[in-house]
């Protein structure tokens, strides 16, 4: 699998913005078959930075409420999330 196939998107939430500003940690949605080693290699090749550590979480799907009376309630999509710590001095520019 290519390095661009492993990373799906960068997550921009309030919590991830605080982590990136204070602790130099960045949060990504990644492919469900990706390992910590594959994620670290992809980040290093794409962004030209050194990765210190990678933490991985599998987020489960959650129930969604139906907004219309006759509609059937659904579920959100489950995904894999990676929190990547970078070495001091390295930074990823997020637009």
Buried (B, 14 or more C-beta within 10 A) or exposed (E): EEBEEBBBEBBEEEEBEEBBEEEBBBBBBBBEEBEBEBBBBBBBEEBEBEBBEBEBEEEEEEEEEEEEEEEEEEEEEEBBBBBBBBEEEBEBEEE
